[in-house]
Amino acid sequence: MVETVDTIEKTDDRTQTRFWGKVTVIDAGDRYKINRIEVKPGHHISTQMHYHRSEHWVVVSGTAKVICDDKETILMQKQSTYVPMNTAHRVENPGVIPLVMIEIQNGEYLGDDDIIRFAQDAREED
């Protein structure tokens, strides 16, 4: 089954819990959004891209395996990466503790319908 809005649990007005972890909106404005993203050990977000926004990820704790435009990078605490618009990307947590990142989205449009998820990473459930 593909993860849909129905499989996302809203913890409160700012936090969404997903099978791989959770996302909390810290702040948002007209052309930016700042999120705290927590990825469980051994999990990953889907491979995705955006037409109208770029993202900057800063690792707060844990280890991030970032795949951006088919290039793989390992990031640790206090390290960061930039994800340009129109670039396929995903983050994995290869470690044994939760990965916590701060994500800064910037662009003309930040709606969820600008998230293009690639089918090979669709969430399967029994």
Backbone as JSON, one array per atom type, in Angstrom:
{
  "sequence": "MVETVDTIEKTDDRTQTRFWGKVTVIDAGDRYKINRIEVKPGHHISTQMHYHRSEHWVVVSGTAKVICDDKETILMQKQSTYVPMNTAHRVENPGVIPLVMIEIQNGEYLGDDDIIRFAQDAREED",
  "N": [[0.85, -1.17, 0.0], [0.57, 2.21, -0.79], [1.87, 5.0, 0.96], [-0.41, 7.3, 2.14], [-2.35, 10.29, 2.76], [-4.15, 9.26, 4.57], [-2.65, 7.41, 6.02], [-1.04, 8.86, 7.6], [-0.47, 10.05, 10.77], [-1.67, 12.67, 12.69], [-0.14, 14.21, 15.27], [-0.34, 16.6, 16.66], [-1.24, 20.01, 15.87], [1.09, 20.71, 14.57], [2.73, 18.48, 14.19], [3.36, 15.5, 12.37], [3.11, 12.04, 12.35], [4.73, 9.36, 10.86], [5.29, 6.12, 9.27], [8.05, 5.92, 9.13], [9.05, 7.79, 10.89], [8.86, 11.1, 12.2], [7.57, 14.43, 11.49], [7.9, 17.76, 12.41], [6.61, 20.96, 12.23], [8.42, 23.81, 12.65], [8.53, 26.55, 12.07], [6.96, 28.75, 9.7], [6.61, 30.63, 6.7], [5.81, 32.94, 4.06], [7.48, 32.13, 1.87], [9.05, 30.11, 2.92], [9.69, 27.23, 5.0], [10.35, 25.66, 8.07], [11.34, 22.64, 9.33], [11.47, 20.06, 11.81], [12.84, 16.99, 11.48], [12.56, 13.6, 12.2], [13.99, 10.5, 11.81], [13.52, 7.09, 12.08], [15.83, 4.51, 13.23], [17.24, 2.55, 10.62], [15.28, 3.21, 8.76], [13.83, 5.21, 6.05], [13.01, 8.19, 4.19], [10.79, 8.55, 1.38], [12.08, 8.42, -2.0], [12.14, 11.45, -3.66], [11.16, 14.52, -5.36], [11.01, 18.08, -6.05], [9.36, 20.69, -7.75], [9.19, 23.37, -7.16], [10.65, 24.19, -4.96], [13.65, 24.36, -2.97], [15.79, 22.59, -0.65], [17.44, 22.61, 2.51], [19.33, 20.66, 4.59], [20.21, 20.04, 7.93], [22.07, 18.11, 10.09], [21.25, 17.22, 13.32], [21.44, 15.22, 15.26], [22.6, 11.8, 15.24], [23.11, 9.79, 12.24], [23.08, 10.52, 8.8], [22.32, 9.16, 5.7], [22.51, 10.44, 2.69], [21.01, 10.65, -0.43], [21.33, 12.26, -3.32], [20.53, 13.31, -6.41], [21.55, 10.9, -7.43], [24.0, 10.76, -6.11], [25.73, 9.65, -3.31], [26.04, 10.51, 0.1], [27.43, 10.64, 3.37], [26.35, 12.09, 6.3], [27.04, 13.61, 9.43], [26.46, 14.69, 12.85], [26.12, 18.21, 13.02], [26.76, 18.61, 10.37], [25.8, 19.47, 6.97], [23.63, 19.64, 4.03], [22.69, 20.69, 0.73], [19.76, 20.63, -1.19], [18.89, 20.97, -4.38], [16.18, 22.43, -6.36], [14.13, 20.35, -8.51], [15.57, 17.96, -8.28], [16.13, 14.6, -7.69], [15.91, 13.06, -4.52], [16.67, 11.6, -1.3], [16.66, 10.64, 2.18], [18.26, 8.5, 4.49], [18.38, 6.57, 7.51], [21.03, 5.04, 8.6], [21.96, 4.32, 11.02], [21.88, 3.38, 14.59], [20.58, 4.94, 16.38], [17.96, 7.45, 16.64], [17.73, 9.6, 13.78], [17.99, 13.01, 13.68], [17.07, 15.9, 12.06], [17.21, 19.29, 10.89], [15.2, 20.82, 8.6], [15.17, 23.16, 6.04], [12.99, 24.6, 3.96], [12.69, 26.33, 0.91], [11.15, 28.45, -1.39], [8.96, 29.33, -4.17], [6.56, 28.0, -3.96], [5.25, 25.84, -1.55], [3.55, 23.73, -1.1], [2.15, 20.46, -0.3], [1.44, 19.1, -2.59], [3.48, 19.49, -4.34], [5.28, 17.55, -3.99], [6.85, 15.05, -5.51], [6.76, 11.73, -5.54], [8.77, 8.87, -6.05], [7.93, 5.8, -7.54], [9.32, 3.39, -6.97], [9.92, 3.43, -4.31], [7.6, 3.15, -2.91], [5.6, 2.63, -0.06], [5.16, -0.54, 1.27], [2.79, -2.66, 2.7], [1.79, -5.53, 4.62]],
  "CA": [[0.0, 0.0, 0.0], [1.33, 3.46, -0.85], [1.55, 5.9, 2.06], [-1.29, 8.39, 1.74], [-2.72, 11.15, 3.89], [-4.84, 8.42, 5.53], [-1.7, 6.65, 6.83], [-0.26, 9.84, 8.36], [-1.14, 10.4, 12.01], [-1.35, 14.01, 13.19], [0.02, 14.21, 16.72], [-0.93, 17.88, 17.02], [-1.34, 20.88, 14.68], [2.39, 20.9, 13.93], [3.49, 17.23, 14.07], [2.8, 14.35, 11.67], [3.86, 10.81, 12.58], [4.69, 8.44, 9.72], [5.9, 4.84, 9.62], [9.51, 6.06, 9.2], [9.45, 8.77, 11.9], [7.9, 12.2, 12.31], [7.92, 15.77, 11.01], [7.29, 18.83, 13.19], [6.82, 22.29, 11.66], [8.93, 24.75, 13.65], [8.14, 27.89, 11.65], [6.61, 28.83, 8.29], [6.31, 31.95, 6.18], [5.32, 32.99, 2.68], [8.36, 31.39, 0.95], [9.92, 29.19, 3.64], [9.16, 26.39, 6.08], [11.42, 25.02, 8.82], [10.83, 21.42, 9.94], [12.32, 19.12, 12.55], [12.55, 15.67, 10.94], [13.16, 12.5, 12.93], [13.9, 9.26, 11.05], [13.86, 5.94, 12.92], [16.95, 3.69, 12.75], [16.92, 1.58, 9.57], [14.2, 3.7, 7.9], [14.15, 6.3, 5.12], [11.89, 8.85, 3.52], [10.71, 8.13, -0.02], [12.81, 9.22, -2.99], [11.2, 12.47, -4.12], [11.69, 15.77, -5.9], [10.1, 19.21, -5.98], [9.53, 21.64, -8.85], [9.11, 24.78, -6.75], [11.4, 24.5, -3.73], [14.91, 23.7, -2.62], [15.83, 22.25, 0.76], [18.74, 22.55, 3.18], [19.21, 19.76, 5.73], [21.29, 20.1, 8.92], [21.96, 16.98, 11.02], [21.34, 17.6, 14.73], [21.98, 14.02, 15.93], [22.52, 10.6, 14.43], [23.84, 9.73, 10.97], [22.2, 10.58, 7.63], [22.81, 8.75, 4.39], [21.76, 11.29, 1.76], [21.15, 10.36, -1.86], [20.87, 13.46, -4.02], [20.92, 13.22, -7.81], [22.32, 9.65, -7.53], [25.26, 10.85, -5.37], [25.53, 9.25, -1.92], [26.89, 11.21, 1.07], [27.14, 10.38, 4.78], [26.44, 13.3, 7.12], [26.95, 13.41, 10.87], [26.06, 15.87, 13.62], [26.62, 19.54, 12.65], [27.01, 18.69, 8.93], [24.59, 19.83, 6.23], [23.65, 19.5, 2.58], [21.72, 21.47, -0.02], [19.03, 19.85, -2.19], [18.32, 21.92, -5.34], [14.91, 22.11, -7.01], [14.18, 19.42, -9.65], [16.6, 16.96, -8.03], [15.68, 13.45, -6.91], [16.65, 12.97, -3.27], [16.1, 10.91, -0.14], [17.55, 10.5, 3.34], [18.12, 7.24, 5.21], [19.07, 6.5, 8.8], [21.72, 3.75, 8.68], [22.47, 4.14, 12.38], [21.1, 2.68, 15.61], [19.83, 5.94, 17.15], [17.16, 8.27, 15.73], [18.33, 10.7, 13.04], [17.23, 14.26, 13.82], [17.55, 16.93, 11.14], [16.43, 20.49, 10.65], [15.02, 21.02, 7.15], [14.72, 24.49, 5.65], [12.44, 24.62, 2.61], [12.62, 27.69, 0.39], [10.69, 28.48, -2.77], [7.74, 30.08, -4.49], [5.39, 27.21, -3.59], [5.69, 24.83, -0.6], [2.45, 22.8, -0.85], [2.45, 19.02, -0.36], [1.23, 18.58, -3.95], [4.74, 19.66, -5.09], [6.15, 16.42, -3.65], [6.74, 13.98, -6.5], [7.39, 10.53, -4.97], [9.1, 7.88, -7.05], [7.19, 4.57, -7.25], [10.14, 2.28, -6.46], [10.01, 3.54, -2.86], [6.26, 3.13, -2.31], [5.53, 1.86, 1.2], [4.41, -1.79, 1.14], [2.33, -3.24, 3.96], [1.19, -6.86, 4.45]],
  "C": [[0.89, 1.24, 0.0], [0.9, 4.35, 0.31], [0.72, 7.05, 1.51], [-1.55, 9.26, 2.96], [-3.41, 10.33, 4.96], [-3.89, 7.66, 6.45], [-0.79, 7.57, 7.64], [-1.07, 10.22, 9.6], [-0.7, 11.79, 12.43], [-1.31, 13.95, 14.7], [-0.58, 15.48, 17.31], [-0.98, 18.72, 15.75], [-0.04, 21.0, 13.92], [3.12, 19.6, 13.61], [2.7, 16.16, 13.33], [3.71, 13.15, 11.95], [3.64, 9.88, 11.39], [5.38, 7.15, 10.11], [7.41, 4.94, 9.79], [9.98, 7.02, 10.27], [8.41, 9.86, 12.03], [8.48, 13.52, 11.82], [7.17, 16.78, 11.86], [7.63, 20.17, 12.53], [7.23, 23.23, 12.79], [8.46, 26.17, 13.35], [7.81, 27.85, 10.16], [6.27, 30.27, 7.93], [5.88, 31.83, 4.74], [6.15, 32.13, 1.73], [9.33, 30.45, 1.66], [9.13, 28.37, 4.65], [10.35, 25.7, 6.73], [10.81, 23.84, 9.58], [11.91, 20.73, 10.77], [11.9, 17.74, 12.05], [13.29, 14.63, 11.76], [12.9, 11.22, 12.14], [14.36, 8.12, 11.96], [15.06, 5.18, 12.36], [16.48, 2.66, 11.71], [15.81, 2.0, 8.62], [14.69, 4.81, 6.98], [12.87, 6.95, 4.64], [11.89, 8.36, 2.07], [11.61, 9.0, -0.89], [11.8, 10.17, -3.61], [11.93, 13.63, -4.76], [10.6, 16.82, -5.83], [10.4, 20.15, -7.14], [9.69, 23.08, -8.37], [9.86, 25.12, -5.47], [12.72, 23.76, -3.68], [14.85, 23.42, -1.12], [17.28, 22.27, 1.25], [18.53, 21.71, 4.42], [20.44, 19.9, 6.62], [21.07, 18.96, 9.91], [22.21, 17.48, 12.44], [21.92, 16.44, 15.54], [21.75, 12.8, 15.05], [23.34, 10.73, 13.16], [22.83, 9.72, 9.83], [22.95, 10.06, 6.41], [21.92, 9.47, 3.38], [22.06, 10.86, 0.34], [20.5, 11.52, -2.59], [21.42, 13.41, -5.44], [21.89, 12.06, -8.04], [23.7, 9.71, -6.87], [24.97, 10.58, -3.89], [26.54, 9.95, -1.01], [26.46, 10.81, 2.47], [27.36, 11.69, 5.54], [26.27, 12.93, 8.58], [26.58, 14.74, 11.54], [26.83, 17.11, 13.19], [26.97, 19.66, 11.16], [25.7, 18.95, 8.2], [24.77, 19.58, 4.74], [22.53, 20.34, 1.99], [21.09, 20.58, -1.08], [18.37, 20.85, -3.15], [16.94, 21.49, -5.83], [15.16, 21.13, -8.16], [15.25, 18.36, -9.51], [16.03, 15.83, -7.19], [16.55, 13.31, -5.67], [15.91, 12.12, -2.25], [17.13, 10.89, 0.97], [17.21, 9.19, 4.04], [18.82, 7.38, 6.56], [19.72, 5.13, 8.9], [22.17, 3.4, 10.1], [21.53, 3.39, 13.31], [20.37, 3.63, 16.55], [19.01, 6.78, 16.16], [18.02, 9.35, 15.06], [17.43, 11.91, 13.22], [17.89, 15.3, 12.94], [16.64, 18.15, 11.22], [16.4, 20.67, 9.14], [14.5, 22.43, 6.92], [14.28, 24.42, 4.2], [12.34, 26.07, 2.17], [12.16, 27.63, -1.05], [9.41, 29.25, -2.92], [6.48, 29.34, -4.06], [5.86, 26.04, -2.73], [4.61, 23.79, -0.3], [2.87, 21.35, -1.01], [2.24, 18.44, -1.76], [2.42, 18.88, -4.87], [5.75, 18.59, -4.68], [5.87, 15.33, -4.66], [7.51, 12.79, -5.93], [7.61, 9.51, -6.07], [8.57, 6.51, -6.61], [8.04, 3.47, -6.64], [10.26, 2.31, -4.95], [8.64, 3.54, -2.19], [6.25, 2.21, -1.11], [4.63, 0.64, 0.98], [4.02, -2.26, 2.54], [1.69, -4.58, 3.68], [-0.3, -6.82, 4.63]]
}
